[in-house]
Amino acid sequence: MMQFGLIGIGAGAAAALLFASVASGSFLSIILFYLAPLPVMIAGLGWSHWAALLAALTATLAVAVLFGGVSVVAFVAGITMPAWWLSYLAMLGRPVPAITNGAPEAGIEWYPPGRLVLWAALLGVLLVLVAIPNFGLDAASLRTHLSDALSSMLQVKTGAADAQAAARGKRLVEFMVAVVPPAAAVAATVTNVINLWLAGRVVKFSGRLARPWPDLPAMTFPPLAAAALAVALAVSFAGGMAGIVAGVVTAALVMAYGILGFAVLHAITRGQPSRAFLIGGIYASVLVFGWPVLTLSLLGLADTVFQLRARVARRRGTLV
């Protein structure tokens, strides 16, 4: 129990320091800021969700003392709560009967990685929903206050002597007002997934990971996820606050299906001679350009509908 307490307090202090590092304004501090959930997740995966919860509480208290106000809400919604919840879910397992060599044997069914990815997307949406009331409770006030905040941050002056520069700045702000909410949900989704993966690798390397490492290329989403994406996409064209919220949900789910698309890509390219070059090129294109993830999202959706991985596996079985 003492060990859990020390681990929780230490992990919480580390998370708070990573979050506070962004105040320095350096490029490295941005990377450290996005790694803030990592210590909490390591505590949850390697020790227990109680250690992760203590880490979350310790980190929140430290941030409240250092910054206070809105920073605490953002820290809880964007870092400590998702880190604790995802690490808790990742270590959930239930006993199931299994048959080995014709004899019954007890086994454990662990929480599936596909559902963890969907939870990461849902938590990304929650972060944006928590942030929206700070700018307004209706679409008009949200756009106005967000536009003012972005104009101030980008130092855009509408009354500038250079009319063309002012017009370009205004167009940029209008574009960012439309893009920032869904982009924030996408960034939160990716941050949650990457930190959970990193935490799992660290804990596995240390030998403290109680569950076996999942076959990530085999992960799947429940069928209702595709239906939720379709509904959110349809509502996003409605306009108003409902359209904004639906756009945020759509962006997070598209990113989740992009991650599923990566899993499908890894599965269907197994055994291919140029696999490393192909996968490396696609990862690089997504990192540099971003938009190719939409193609991977379509690949993930196509696998959900047409069972592409199963078809490829059967085809390989007939060719062997």
C-alpha positions as CSV (number, residue, x, y, z in Angstrom):
1,M,0.0,0.0,0.0
2,M,2.9,2.3,0.8
3,Q,4.4,1.6,-2.5
4,F,1.2,2.4,-4.3
5,G,1.1,5.7,-2.4
6,L,4.6,6.7,-3.3
7,I,4.2,5.7,-6.9
8,G,1.0,7.7,-7.1
9,I,2.4,10.8,-5.6
10,G,5.6,10.6,-7.7
11,A,3.6,10.1,-10.9
12,G,1.3,13.0,-10.0
13,A,4.2,15.3,-9.4
14,A,5.8,14.3,-12.7
15,A,2.5,14.9,-14.6
16,A,2.2,18.4,-13.0
17,L,5.8,19.3,-14.0
18,L,5.2,18.2,-17.6
19,F,2.1,20.3,-17.8
20,A,3.8,23.3,-16.2
21,S,6.8,23.0,-18.6
22,V,4.7,24.7,-21.3
23,A,5.1,28.0,-19.5
24,S,8.7,28.1,-20.7
25,G,7.5,28.5,-24.3
26,S,10.2,26.4,-25.8
27,F,9.6,23.8,-28.5
28,L,10.6,21.0,-26.2
29,S,8.1,22.1,-23.6
30,I,5.3,21.6,-26.1
31,I,6.3,17.9,-26.5
32,L,6.6,17.5,-22.7
33,F,3.2,19.1,-22.3
34,Y,1.6,16.5,-24.5
35,L,3.3,13.8,-22.4
36,A,1.7,15.0,-19.2
37,P,-0.8,12.0,-19.1
38,L,2.1,9.5,-19.4
39,P,3.1,9.2,-15.7
40,V,-0.5,8.7,-14.6
41,M,-1.0,6.0,-17.2
42,I,2.2,4.3,-16.2
43,A,1.0,4.2,-12.6
44,G,-2.3,2.8,-13.6
45,L,-1.0,0.1,-15.9
46,G,2.0,-0.9,-13.8
47,W,0.5,-0.7,-10.3
48,S,-3.2,-0.2,-10.0
49,H,-5.9,2.3,-10.9
50,W,-5.8,3.4,-7.3
51,A,-2.2,4.5,-7.8
52,A,-3.3,6.3,-11.0
53,L,-6.2,8.0,-9.2
54,L,-3.8,9.2,-6.5
55,A,-1.5,10.5,-9.2
56,A,-4.3,12.3,-10.8
57,L,-5.4,13.9,-7.5
58,T,-1.8,14.9,-6.7
59,A,-1.2,16.4,-10.1
60,T,-4.5,18.3,-10.0
61,L,-3.6,19.8,-6.6
62,A,-0.2,20.8,-7.8
63,V,-1.6,22.5,-10.8
64,A,-4.3,24.3,-8.7
65,V,-1.5,25.7,-6.5
66,L,0.6,26.7,-9.4
67,F,-2.0,28.1,-11.8
68,G,-5.5,27.8,-10.4
69,G,-8.7,28.8,-12.2
70,V,-9.4,27.6,-15.7
71,S,-6.1,25.7,-15.9
72,V,-7.3,23.2,-13.3
73,V,-10.5,22.4,-15.2
74,A,-8.6,21.9,-18.5
75,F,-6.0,19.8,-16.7
76,V,-8.6,17.5,-15.2
77,A,-10.7,17.2,-18.4
78,G,-7.8,16.9,-20.8
79,I,-5.1,15.1,-18.8
80,T,-5.7,13.5,-15.4
81,M,-9.2,12.1,-15.9
82,P,-8.6,10.6,-19.3
83,A,-5.3,9.1,-18.2
84,W,-6.8,7.5,-15.1
85,W,-9.9,6.2,-16.9
86,L,-8.0,4.8,-19.9
87,S,-5.5,3.0,-17.7
88,Y,-8.4,1.7,-15.6
89,L,-10.2,0.3,-18.6
90,A,-7.0,-1.1,-20.1
91,M,-6.5,-3.4,-17.1
92,L,-10.1,-4.6,-16.9
93,G,-10.5,-8.3,-17.5
94,R,-13.1,-11.0,-16.8
95,P,-12.6,-14.7,-16.5
96,V,-13.9,-16.8,-19.4
97,P,-13.8,-20.5,-20.0
98,A,-11.3,-21.7,-22.6
99,I,-10.6,-25.1,-24.2
100,T,-6.9,-26.2,-24.4
101,N,-6.2,-29.6,-25.9
102,G,-9.8,-30.7,-25.3
103,A,-9.7,-29.8,-21.6
104,P,-11.5,-26.8,-20.1
105,E,-9.1,-24.1,-18.8
106,A,-9.8,-20.7,-17.1
107,G,-8.8,-17.7,-19.1
108,I,-9.1,-13.9,-19.0
109,E,-10.8,-11.7,-21.6
110,W,-9.1,-8.3,-21.4
111,Y,-10.7,-5.0,-22.4
112,P,-10.4,-4.8,-26.2
113,P,-8.0,-2.1,-27.7
114,G,-10.6,-1.0,-30.2
115,R,-12.9,0.2,-27.5
116,L,-10.0,2.0,-25.8
117,V,-9.4,4.0,-29.0
118,L,-13.1,4.9,-29.1
119,W,-12.9,6.0,-25.4
120,A,-9.9,8.1,-26.3
121,A,-12.0,9.8,-29.0
122,L,-14.9,10.3,-26.6
123,L,-12.6,11.8,-24.0
124,G,-11.3,14.2,-26.7
125,V,-14.8,15.3,-27.4
126,L,-15.5,15.8,-23.7
127,L,-12.4,18.1,-23.4
128,V,-13.8,20.3,-26.2
129,L,-17.3,20.4,-24.7
130,V,-15.8,21.5,-21.4
131,A,-13.9,24.3,-23.1
132,I,-16.8,25.6,-25.2
133,P,-18.7,27.4,-22.4
134,N,-15.7,29.6,-21.8
135,F,-16.4,31.1,-25.2
136,G,-20.2,31.1,-25.3
137,L,-23.3,28.9,-25.0
138,D,-24.6,29.6,-28.5
139,A,-23.0,29.4,-31.9
140,A,-22.8,33.1,-32.5
141,S,-21.2,34.0,-29.2
142,L,-18.8,31.1,-29.5
143,R,-17.6,32.2,-32.9
144,T,-17.3,35.8,-31.8
145,H,-15.3,35.2,-28.6
146,L,-13.2,32.5,-30.3
147,S,-12.5,35.0,-33.1
148,D,-11.5,37.7,-30.7
149,A,-9.2,35.3,-28.8
150,L,-7.5,34.1,-32.0
151,S,-7.2,37.6,-33.4
152,S,-5.4,38.6,-30.1
153,M,-3.2,35.6,-30.1
154,L,-2.2,36.0,-33.8
155,Q,-2.0,39.8,-33.5
156,V,-4.4,40.3,-36.4
157,K,-5.4,44.0,-36.7
158,T,-8.5,44.7,-38.7
159,G,-7.7,48.4,-39.0
160,A,-4.2,47.9,-40.3
161,A,-2.9,50.3,-42.9
162,D,-2.3,47.4,-45.3
163,A,-5.9,46.4,-46.2
164,Q,-4.8,43.2,-48.0
165,A,-2.9,42.0,-44.9
166,A,-5.9,42.8,-42.8
167,A,-8.2,40.9,-45.1
168,R,-5.8,37.9,-45.1
169,G,-5.7,38.0,-41.3
170,K,-9.4,38.1,-41.1
171,R,-9.8,35.1,-43.5
172,L,-7.2,33.2,-41.5
173,V,-9.1,33.8,-38.2
174,E,-12.4,32.8,-39.8
175,F,-10.9,29.6,-41.0
176,M,-9.4,28.8,-37.6
177,V,-12.7,29.5,-35.8
178,A,-14.2,26.8,-37.9
179,V,-11.3,24.4,-37.6
180,V,-10.1,24.8,-33.9
181,P,-12.9,22.9,-32.1
182,P,-12.7,19.7,-34.3
183,A,-8.9,20.0,-34.4
184,A,-8.7,20.1,-30.6
185,A,-10.8,16.9,-30.4
186,V,-8.5,15.2,-32.9
187,A,-5.4,16.3,-31.1
188,A,-6.8,15.1,-27.8
189,T,-7.7,11.7,-29.3
190,V,-4.2,11.2,-30.7
191,T,-2.6,12.4,-27.5
192,N,-4.6,9.9,-25.4
193,V,-3.9,7.0,-27.8
194,I,-0.1,7.7,-28.1
195,N,0.3,8.1,-24.4
196,L,-1.6,4.9,-23.6
197,W,0.6,3.0,-26.1
198,L,3.8,4.5,-24.7
199,A,2.7,3.7,-21.1
200,G,2.0,0.2,-22.1
201,R,5.4,-0.3,-23.8
202,V,7.2,1.2,-20.7
203,V,5.3,-1.0,-18.3
204,K,5.7,-4.1,-20.5
205,F,9.5,-3.4,-20.7
206,S,9.6,-3.2,-16.9
207,G,7.8,-6.5,-16.6
208,R,4.9,-5.1,-14.6
209,L,2.2,-5.4,-17.3
210,A,-0.3,-7.9,-16.0
211,R,-2.2,-8.3,-19.3
212,P,-0.7,-9.8,-22.5
213,W,0.2,-7.3,-25.2
214,P,-2.8,-7.1,-27.5
215,D,-2.6,-7.9,-31.2
216,L,-3.2,-4.2,-32.3
217,P,-3.6,-5.0,-36.0
218,A,-6.5,-7.2,-35.2
219,M,-8.5,-4.6,-33.2
220,T,-12.0,-3.9,-34.2
221,F,-14.7,-1.3,-33.4
222,P,-18.3,-2.2,-32.5
223,P,-20.8,-1.7,-35.4
224,L,-22.6,1.1,-33.5
225,A,-19.4,3.3,-33.9
226,A,-20.0,3.6,-37.7
227,A,-23.6,4.5,-37.1
228,A,-22.6,7.1,-34.6
229,L,-20.2,8.6,-37.1
230,A,-22.9,8.7,-39.8
231,V,-25.3,10.5,-37.4
232,A,-22.7,13.0,-36.2
233,L,-21.7,13.7,-39.8
234,A,-25.3,14.4,-40.8
235,V,-26.0,16.6,-37.8
236,S,-22.8,18.6,-38.4
237,F,-24.5,20.2,-41.5
238,A,-27.4,21.4,-39.3
239,G,-25.6,24.6,-38.2
240,G,-25.8,26.3,-34.8
241,M,-24.4,24.8,-31.6
242,A,-25.7,21.3,-32.5
243,G,-23.7,21.5,-35.8
244,I,-20.5,22.6,-34.0
245,V,-20.8,19.8,-31.4
246,A,-21.6,17.2,-34.1
247,G,-18.6,18.4,-36.1
248,V,-16.4,17.9,-33.0
249,V,-17.8,14.3,-32.6
250,T,-17.3,13.6,-36.3
251,A,-13.7,14.8,-36.2
252,A,-12.8,12.6,-33.2
253,L,-14.5,9.5,-34.7
254,V,-12.8,10.1,-38.1
255,M,-9.5,10.1,-36.2
256,A,-10.4,7.0,-34.4
257,Y,-11.2,5.3,-37.7
258,G,-7.9,6.6,-39.0
259,I,-6.2,4.7,-36.2
260,L,-8.3,1.6,-37.1
261,G,-7.1,2.1,-40.7
262,F,-3.5,1.9,-39.5
263,A,-4.4,-1.4,-37.8
264,V,-6.0,-2.7,-41.0
265,L,-2.9,-1.5,-43.0
266,H,-0.6,-3.4,-40.7
267,A,-2.7,-6.6,-40.9
268,I,-3.2,-6.7,-44.7
269,T,0.5,-6.0,-45.5
270,R,1.9,-8.8,-43.4
271,G,4.3,-10.8,-45.4
272,Q,4.7,-8.3,-48.2
273,P,8.3,-7.6,-49.3
274,S,7.8,-3.8,-49.4
275,R,5.8,-3.7,-46.2
276,A,8.3,-1.5,-44.2
277,F,8.7,1.0,-47.0
278,L,4.9,1.2,-47.6
279,I,3.9,1.6,-44.0
280,G,6.8,4.0,-43.3
281,G,5.8,6.2,-46.3
282,I,2.2,6.3,-45.1
283,Y,3.2,7.3,-41.5
284,A,5.5,10.0,-42.9
285,S,2.8,11.4,-45.2
286,V,0.3,11.6,-42.3
287,L,2.8,13.3,-40.1
288,V,3.8,15.8,-42.8
289,F,0.5,16.5,-44.5
290,G,-2.2,15.3,-42.1
291,W,-5.0,14.8,-44.7
292,P,-3.9,11.2,-45.7
293,V,-5.4,10.1,-42.4
294,L,-8.8,10.5,-44.2
295,T,-7.9,7.7,-46.6
296,L,-7.0,5.5,-43.6
297,S,-10.3,6.4,-42.0
298,L,-12.1,5.2,-45.2
299,L,-9.9,2.0,-45.0
300,G,-11.1,1.5,-41.4
301,L,-14.7,2.0,-42.3
302,A,-14.4,-0.3,-45.3
303,D,-12.9,-3.0,-43.1
304,T,-15.9,-2.6,-40.7
305,V,-18.4,-3.1,-43.6
306,F,-16.6,-5.5,-45.9
307,Q,-14.3,-7.4,-43.4
308,L,-11.2,-6.7,-45.5
309,R,-8.7,-8.3,-43.0
310,A,-10.7,-11.5,-42.9
311,R,-11.0,-11.6,-46.7
312,V,-7.2,-11.1,-47.1
313,A,-6.5,-13.8,-44.5
314,R,-8.7,-16.3,-46.3
315,R,-7.1,-15.4,-49.6
316,R,-3.7,-16.0,-48.2
317,G,-4.9,-19.3,-46.7
318,T,-6.0,-20.5,-50.2
319,L,-2.7,-19.4,-51.7
320,V,-0.6,-21.3,-49.3
